[in-house]
Amino acid sequence: MLKTSLLGRDYNSEPDSLDDGSKSPSESSSTTTSENVRPAEEANRLTMLQTLIHLLKCNIGTGLLGLPLAIKNAGLLVGPISLLAIGILTVHCMVILLNCAHHLSQRLQKTFVDYGEAMMYSLETCPNAWLRTHSMWGRYTVSFLLIITQLGFCSVYFMFMADNLQQMVEEAHVTSNTCQPRKSLVLIPILDIRFYMLIILPFLVLLVFIQNLKVLSIFSTLANITTLGSMALIFEYIVQGIPDPSKLPLMASWKTFLLFFGTAIFTFEGVGMVLSLKNQMKQPQRFSFVLYLGMSLVIVLYICLGTLGYMKFGPNTQASITLNLPNCWLYQSVKLMYSVGIFFTYTLQFHVPAEIIIPVVISQVSENWALSVDLSVRTVLVCLTCISAILIPRLDLVISLVGSVSSSALALIIPPILELITFYPEDMSCVTIAKDIMISILGLLGCVFGTYQALYELTQPISYFIANSTYA
């Protein structure tokens, strides 16, 4: 059987679901991935451990390494507290999304309802006639935001890998066996960072051709091992010789706090994957346990690394903490290990936009061309993320921008609105209504002001020193 998606789509056995022109993009994707489950597909479902591995890998990405700079932008006291609050709200909104999808699937007698369908079906039953008529736009909006968010993650991955590859290659001649703290110097690049992005491009194209989530769990495990090893070495370094933190501000300015919000919400990268992961479990009823366990570990890791990293490097904190590490072979290996982990994580984040876009495109061609079109679309999407990284090679600001624009909408704004629309006809309590409204307003304010500040910073000229400085 030829499988051509992460969820095991078989072009030869499901032509009806692709050729049905009356089906929407999201409906077509959901139908082919959840409602026609056969024994062969059941064998490919995920265990609890595999689901936990995927959840951790989806949330432990490049955003994690940018948290020390995020804490710097918020302040030594305000930063950790705000990060904890955002983490709790994000996990709560994940639970809201899961509950709404489960409720709608039972109401409509479907085996699975994805994020976009949940928004559409809830709008179809809301009291407002205009919203019922335009319910399909709810699905389109969610699908668009998912595509922007996940491709934004992938674009950031390009920048991160290129940044670290450039530093490893161009400092190789001065790398020593003795690990000393970096001192500020101006690094004149031998090759432009965009060249390193182009080097990485063909390898990522080949990686996204692997289209089965069960197979990818092997790469996910490898990514977790390399990430765990690099995290251990990073913590081993930052806990030693921490300077007196009393000189660091407890609260930063409100302008930099807006950048903190975007980076923090970006860091919780797994929002778009929770429904898909639950649907792929052998025991989906136990996904809540996996979610709470995994996200608790993630939040603790975020706060510890962000706080200790800022305390260690202070005003010299870089966009990625790996760029602050000593120029010795031990910590160069950290950059290599984490870059390998990010490399394999790329395809997990790529899965979401691919599953939205590819079924739509394939439905327009004959069965004989399905595989070729599938691979072509994957190649184009990877190239698109590379081009966007080349056009805006500012890791910290792109992280904040993606987080503010689309991650905040998917993680904080839409889930409470979805809960209001789904359960309002069933006599919601006033406390729940007020809670949902407050979370959505908070997310909207962060989205608007965070986006403005990130765009403003991107338009500002940067000095040669800031653009090219490192620590040796």
Disulfide bonds with the S-S distance in Angstrom:
Cys179-Cys328 2.00
